[in-house]
Amino acid sequence: MSAKGLLIFPLAGFACFLSAQTILNADFEQPTYQIGLLTGQDGWSNQGGGQEIASVSIGAGRDLTRGVSVSGVFGSMYERLVNGASFSNPILSTSADFRFSAVGFNTNFFGIWTDTGRGVYVRNGTQLEILGLTSGSNVTMTYPFAPDVYYNIGYDLNYTTGSIRVFVDGQTVYTGTGTGAVPTLVRVKGDGPMQFDNLRLVGIPGPPPPYTLNFSVFLFDVVPGTATTTLTYRVRQGGNVIYTSSASVGASGVLSTTIPSTITGAVHIEFDTPTHLVKRRNINLPPSSSNGGFVYMTNGDVDGSGEVDAADIDVVIAQFGTSQYPADLDLSGEVDAADIDITIANFGNVDE
């Protein structure tokens, strides 16, 4: 039995996963960095025109005791090699703190990106530009940046799925799909007067693989054979459905379910088909075993009301002699006396 699922549980951003790996943490503090030219310090080189950037005191707060101050010279770009082999995690998070001066606010520029072409720019005061998307074009949007205020800006890239998330001060402002391979260079550029600090590259593990639970499902009063129906299973926690999926099933067999590993704790898994009453199994996630047990399902709820009653008998009688499903409760290919017998035999049964 195969299944296709839809996750409807709200997940946090990429960076919610644990065991992050720091690849680069350029805080421009002693002892790694000294006041003076950035070129030559900790592997940084200058790739832009004009004078080089001096690392100077830029004030306290937000771990910004000292950073890189950019004068008004255009094209002050720096790059630093990063070890591509260190990207053992599928998600790379790149971020930095920056501040535009009120002087020249509408013409200042700041950008962080890699040699694969993925990254983010801030220009003209309030213009945010996302690079390296599968569309082949950059996306430009506005953000209410203000002068003389520090912001943390960055992006998360998933090299497995191509997903990209852009954030400002931890809040997601854009999601999409990017392109490019694992980078070997990180680049930062500023046109001042502006400051930047705390340039970080962090490798983030992806979510662990989903749980697999196998249930032996028996659809009572269904004729064994090649005919199938759709079985829906829902994961419910705290009264809310947080995941749902479906599979094509026959009269009996093993249903292999996959449930996102982001779901933990006590849950109820509900099973139903268009004609079978809901059956529920209580499970703790992560499961101690892949064996979910047996699910025996009662047939006859043609109208999906949650009870086998007179209304279901009426539907079967009205469709008598046709091949209409769900009135064809036993999947024999014809609505006949056997289907009426099923509703009568199960009369009064209700959902669990």
C-alpha positions in Angstrom: 0.0 0.0 0.0 1.5 3.3 -1.0 0.7 6.6 0.7 0.8 10.3 -0.1 0.8 12.9 2.7 0.1 16.5 3.4 1.7 18.1 6.4 -0.5 20.8 8.0 1.4 21.2 11.2 3.0 24.7 11.3 6.8 24.1 11.5 9.4 26.7 12.6 12.1 27.9 10.2 15.1 25.9 9.0 17.2 27.0 11.9 15.0 25.3 14.5 16.9 22.0 14.1 19.6 21.2 16.6 23.3 20.2 16.4 24.2 23.2 14.2 27.8 23.3 12.9 29.7 26.7 12.9 31.6 27.0 9.7 32.6 30.7 10.0 32.1 33.1 12.9 33.7 36.5 11.9 33.0 38.7 14.9 36.0 41.0 14.2 37.0 40.8 17.9 40.4 40.1 19.5 42.4 37.9 19.5 41.5 36.8 15.9 41.0 40.3 14.6 43.0 43.4 15.3 42.1 47.1 14.7 43.3 48.1 11.3 42.9 46.8 7.8 40.8 43.7 7.3 42.8 42.3 4.4 45.1 39.5 5.5 43.3 38.9 8.8 41.8 35.4 9.2 41.9 34.7 5.5 40.1 37.8 4.2 41.2 39.4 1.0 40.1 42.6 -0.7 38.4 42.2 -4.1 37.0 45.6 -4.6 38.2 49.0 -5.7 39.3 51.9 -3.6 40.7 51.9 -0.2 40.4 49.0 2.2 38.1 48.8 5.1 39.3 49.5 8.6 38.0 47.6 11.6 37.0 50.2 14.2 34.9 50.5 17.3 31.2 50.8 16.4 29.5 50.8 19.8 27.9 48.3 22.1 24.7 46.2 21.9 23.7 43.1 20.0 27.3 41.8 20.5 28.5 44.7 18.3 31.4 45.9 20.4 33.6 46.1 17.3 33.0 45.6 13.6 33.9 46.7 10.1 33.4 50.3 9.2 33.0 51.2 5.6 33.7 54.6 4.3 32.0 56.2 1.3 34.3 54.4 -1.2 32.3 52.4 -3.8 33.1 48.8 -4.4 34.7 47.7 -1.1 34.2 43.9 -1.4 35.9 41.2 0.7 35.9 37.5 0.3 37.1 34.6 2.4 37.6 30.9 1.5 35.3 28.4 3.3 35.9 24.7 3.4 33.3 23.2 1.1 34.1 19.7 2.6 32.8 21.0 5.9 29.2 21.2 4.6 28.1 17.9 6.0 24.7 19.3 6.8 22.2 20.0 4.0 21.3 23.5 5.2 23.7 26.5 5.2 22.6 29.6 7.2 24.5 32.8 6.4 23.9 36.0 8.3 25.4 39.3 9.5 24.6 42.4 11.4 24.7 45.7 9.5 23.8 49.4 10.0 23.4 52.2 7.4 24.4 55.7 8.4 21.8 58.4 8.0 24.3 60.1 5.7 23.8 58.7 2.3 21.1 56.3 3.6 19.3 56.1 0.3 22.5 55.2 -1.7 24.2 52.8 0.8 24.7 49.1 0.0 25.4 45.9 1.9 25.5 42.4 0.6 26.5 38.9 1.7 26.6 36.1 -0.9 28.7 33.1 -2.1 30.6 32.2 -5.2 27.6 30.1 -6.2 25.6 33.3 -6.7 23.2 32.9 -3.8 22.8 35.7 -1.3 21.0 38.9 -0.3 21.6 42.6 -1.0 20.3 45.7 0.8 20.5 48.8 -1.3 19.0 52.2 -1.6 17.9 52.2 2.0 14.9 50.0 1.9 15.4 47.7 -1.1 16.0 44.0 -0.4 17.2 41.8 -3.2 17.4 38.0 -3.2 20.0 36.3 -5.5 20.4 32.9 -7.1 16.8 31.8 -7.6 15.7 29.0 -10.0 13.7 31.6 -12.0 17.0 33.1 -13.2 15.9 36.5 -12.0 16.6 38.2 -8.7 13.6 39.1 -6.5 13.4 42.7 -5.2 11.2 43.7 -2.3 11.0 46.6 0.1 11.7 46.4 3.9 11.3 49.2 6.4 15.0 49.5 7.3 15.9 52.7 9.1 19.2 54.6 9.4 21.5 54.2 12.4 19.7 51.0 13.4 21.4 47.6 13.5 19.7 44.7 11.7 20.5 41.0 11.4 20.0 39.8 7.9 20.6 36.4 6.3 19.4 33.4 4.4 19.1 29.7 4.8 19.8 27.4 1.8 18.9 23.8 1.7 21.3 22.1 -0.8 19.1 18.9 -0.9 15.8 20.6 -1.7 17.0 23.9 -3.1 14.8 25.8 -0.7 15.8 29.3 0.3 14.6 31.4 3.3 15.5 35.0 3.7 15.1 36.6 7.2 15.5 39.9 8.9 16.0 39.9 12.7 14.8 36.3 12.8 11.6 36.9 10.9 11.1 35.2 7.5 10.5 37.8 4.7 10.9 35.5 1.7 10.8 31.8 0.8 11.5 30.3 -2.6 13.8 27.9 -4.5 17.4 28.6 -5.3 20.2 27.2 -7.5 23.9 26.5 -7.1 26.3 24.1 -5.5 28.1 24.0 -2.2 30.1 27.3 -2.0 33.9 27.7 -1.5 33.9 31.5 -1.0 31.8 33.8 1.1 31.7 37.4 0.0 30.7 40.6 1.7 30.4 44.1 0.2 29.6 47.5 1.6 29.3 51.0 0.2 29.2 53.4 3.1 29.1 55.1 5.3 27.9 51.9 7.0 29.1 49.2 9.4 28.8 45.4 9.5 29.6 42.8 12.1 29.1 39.1 13.2 29.3 37.4 9.8 28.3 33.8 10.4 28.0 30.7 8.4 26.3 27.8 10.2 25.6 24.3 8.9 22.2 23.1 10.0 21.0 19.5 10.0 17.9 18.8 8.1 14.9 17.2 9.8 15.5 13.5 10.7 13.7 11.0 8.5 10.0 10.4 9.1 8.7 7.7 11.3 7.5 4.5 9.6 4.6 2.7 11.2 3.2 -0.5 9.7 -0.5 -1.4 10.4 -2.2 -4.6 9.5 -5.5 -3.3 8.1 -8.6 -5.4 7.6 -11.6 -3.8 5.8 -14.5 -6.0 7.0 -17.2 -7.0 4.5 -15.0 -6.2 1.5 -14.7 -9.0 -1.2 -11.0 -10.1 -1.4 -9.6 -9.3 -4.8 -8.1 -6.6 -6.9 -10.6 -3.9 -6.0 -9.3 -1.1 -3.8 -10.6 2.0 -2.0 -9.0 5.0 -0.4 -8.0 4.9 3.2 -7.3 8.2 4.9 -5.3 8.3 8.1 -5.0 11.4 10.3 -2.6 12.2 13.1 -4.4 14.1 15.8 -2.8 15.8 18.8 -4.5 18.0 21.4 -7.7 17.7 19.5 -6.2 19.1 16.3 -5.4 17.2 13.1 -1.7 18.0 12.4 -1.0 15.6 9.6 -3.0 13.7 7.1 -2.3 11.2 4.3 -4.0 8.5 2.3 -3.4 5.2 0.7 -5.0 2.8 -1.7 -6.0 -0.4 0.1 -7.8 -3.7 -0.5 -9.7 -6.0 1.8 -6.6 -6.7 3.9 -2.9 -5.9 3.9 -0.1 -4.0 5.5 -0.5 -0.2 5.5 2.9 1.5 5.7 2.5 5.0 7.1 5.1 7.7 7.2 4.7 10.5 9.8 7.0 13.6 10.0 9.6 13.2 12.8 8.9 16.8 13.9 5.7 15.4 15.6 6.5 14.0 19.0 4.5 12.9 22.1 1.1 11.2 22.5 -1.0 11.2 19.3 -4.2 9.6 18.0 -4.0 8.1 14.5 -7.5 7.8 12.9 -8.3 5.6 10.0 -11.3 5.7 7.7 -12.6 4.9 4.2 -15.6 6.3 2.4 -17.7 3.5 3.9 -15.9 2.3 7.0 -16.3 3.8 10.4 -13.3 5.7 12.0 -10.9 3.5 14.0 -8.4 5.1 16.3 -5.0 4.0 17.6 -3.1 5.7 20.4 0.6 6.0 19.7 3.6 7.7 21.3 6.0 9.4 18.9 8.8 8.6 18.3 7.5 5.0 18.2 9.3 2.2 20.1 8.6 -0.1 17.1 7.6 0.1 13.5 4.8 -2.3 14.2 1.6 -0.3 14.7 -0.6 -3.3 15.3 -4.0 -4.3 13.8 -6.8 -2.1 12.6 -10.2 -3.8 12.1 -12.6 -1.5 10.3 -16.4 -1.8 10.3 -18.2 -1.3 7.0 -21.6 0.3 6.3 -21.3 4.1 6.9 -22.2 5.0 3.3 -23.0 8.7 4.1 -20.0 9.3 6.3 -22.1 10.4 9.2 -20.1 8.4 11.8 -22.9 5.9 12.4 -24.4 3.0 10.4 -28.1 3.8 10.4 -31.3 3.9 8.4 -29.9 6.6 6.2 -27.2 4.3 5.0 -29.7 1.6 4.2 -31.7 4.1 2.2 -28.7 5.0 0.1 -27.9 1.4 -0.7 -31.5 0.7 -1.7 -31.7 3.8 -3.8 -28.5 2.7 -5.7 -29.6 -1.0 -5.9 -28.6 -2.6 -9.2 -26.0 0.0 -10.1 -22.2 -0.1 -9.6 -22.1 3.1 -7.7 -19.6 3.5 -4.9 -19.8 4.0 -2.0 -23.2 2.2 -2.1 -21.2 -0.8 -3.4 -19.9 -1.5 0.1 -18.2 -4.8 -0.6 -16.5 -3.6 -3.8 -18.0 -6.5 -5.7 -18.8 -4.2 -8.6 -22.6 -4.1 -8.0 -24.9 -2.7 -5.4 -26.9 -5.8 -4.4 -28.5 -7.6 -1.5 -25.1 -8.3 0.1 -24.6 -4.5 0.5 -28.0 -4.2 2.2 -27.0 -7.1 4.5 -23.8 -5.3 5.5 -25.7 -2.2 6.6 -28.2 -4.2 8.5 -25.5 -6.4 10.2 -23.6 -3.3 11.4 -26.6 -1.2 12.2 -25.9 1.0 15.2 -22.1 0.9 15.1 -20.4 4.3 15.4 -17.0 5.9 15.0 -14.4 5.3 17.7 
